[in-house]
Amino acid sequence: MSHQNVKCSKCGYTPRDSPVSGVWYCPKCGKRMTIAASRPRVTRKFYRKPVTVQKSRDQVTSQIYRKLADEKPTDLGLKESYLNPKIDPILPKPRDKMRLFYKKD
């Protein structure tokens, strides 16, 4: 039942003011009624799934072959530095105190 047409199911009494949702007692006969909260109707929107285009094996292999054939590997000249890196030697810090550890018998 909506708020506009609330009517007692036993005696047919219609209240002047529309009652709030929840439990309502008829003032004439005392019958208990539950009134559901009126909610706006929600329309669901259904979206189409994106169409997936599958590639055939021939298309995939030809695409890979084109990439390998067209692109030439560029030599950036970085191989030498990776094989023989030039690293400055790390000098140890001078120590003021030295701790010696002995094994207890």
C-alpha positions as CSV (number, residue, x, y, z in Angstrom):
1,M,0.0,0.0,0.0
2,S,1.2,3.5,-0.7
3,H,0.8,6.5,1.6
4,Q,-2.1,8.0,-0.4
5,N,-4.5,5.1,-0.2
6,V,-4.0,3.7,3.4
7,K,-7.2,2.0,4.4
8,C,-8.0,-0.4,7.3
9,S,-8.4,-3.9,5.9
10,K,-10.9,-4.9,8.6
11,C,-13.3,-2.0,8.9
12,G,-12.4,0.2,5.9
13,Y,-11.4,3.3,7.9
14,T,-9.4,5.9,5.9
15,P,-7.3,8.3,8.0
16,R,-7.2,12.0,7.2
17,D,-3.4,12.3,7.4
18,S,-1.3,9.8,5.6
19,P,0.6,7.7,8.2
20,V,4.4,7.3,8.0
21,S,5.8,3.9,7.0
22,G,6.0,1.3,9.7
23,V,3.3,0.0,12.0
24,W,-0.2,1.7,12.0
25,Y,-3.1,1.0,14.3
26,C,-6.6,1.7,13.1
27,P,-8.2,4.2,15.6
28,K,-11.7,2.7,14.9
29,C,-11.2,-1.1,15.3
30,G,-7.6,-1.3,16.7
31,K,-6.3,-3.6,13.9
32,R,-2.5,-3.5,13.4
33,M,-1.2,-2.9,9.9
34,T,2.3,-2.6,8.6
35,I,2.9,0.1,5.9
36,A,5.9,-0.4,3.7
37,A,8.2,2.6,2.9
38,S,7.5,4.0,-0.5
39,R,10.6,4.0,-2.6
40,P,11.1,5.6,-6.0
41,R,11.2,2.9,-8.6
42,V,14.7,2.4,-9.8
43,T,15.1,1.5,-13.5
44,R,18.0,-0.7,-14.2
45,K,20.3,0.1,-17.1
46,F,21.7,-2.7,-19.0
47,Y,24.7,-2.0,-21.1
48,R,25.9,-4.1,-24.0
49,K,29.1,-6.0,-23.5
50,P,31.9,-4.8,-25.8
51,V,32.3,-7.0,-28.8
52,T,35.6,-8.8,-28.7
53,V,37.2,-9.3,-32.0
54,Q,39.4,-12.4,-32.0
55,K,42.4,-12.6,-34.3
56,S,43.1,-15.8,-36.1
57,R,46.5,-17.5,-35.8
58,D,47.5,-16.4,-39.3
59,Q,46.9,-12.7,-38.3
60,V,48.9,-13.1,-35.1
61,T,51.8,-14.8,-36.8
62,S,51.9,-12.3,-39.7
63,Q,51.8,-9.4,-37.2
64,I,54.8,-10.9,-35.3
65,Y,56.7,-11.6,-38.5
66,R,56.1,-8.0,-39.7
67,K,57.4,-6.6,-36.4
68,L,60.6,-8.7,-36.6
69,A,61.2,-8.0,-40.3
70,D,60.5,-4.3,-40.3
71,E,62.2,-3.3,-37.1
72,K,66.0,-3.5,-37.1
73,P,67.6,-3.8,-33.7
74,T,69.4,-0.6,-32.9
75,D,72.8,-0.8,-31.3
76,L,73.0,1.9,-28.6
77,G,76.6,1.1,-27.7
78,L,75.8,0.1,-24.2
79,K,77.1,-3.4,-24.3
80,E,80.7,-2.5,-23.4
81,S,79.8,-0.5,-20.3
82,Y,77.7,-3.5,-19.0
83,L,80.5,-6.0,-19.6
84,N,83.3,-3.8,-18.2
85,P,81.8,-1.3,-15.8
86,K,84.0,1.5,-14.4
87,I,83.4,1.7,-10.7
88,D,85.5,3.9,-8.4
89,P,87.1,1.9,-5.6
90,I,85.4,2.3,-2.2
91,L,87.9,3.4,0.4
92,P,87.3,2.1,4.0
93,K,86.5,4.7,6.7
94,P,89.1,5.3,9.4
95,R,88.0,3.8,12.7
96,D,88.6,5.3,16.1
97,K,87.5,2.3,18.2
98,M,87.9,-1.4,17.5
99,R,85.9,-4.1,19.2
100,L,87.4,-7.5,19.6
101,F,85.2,-10.6,20.2
102,Y,86.6,-13.6,22.1
103,K,85.1,-17.0,22.4
104,K,84.3,-18.0,26.0
105,D,85.5,-21.3,27.2
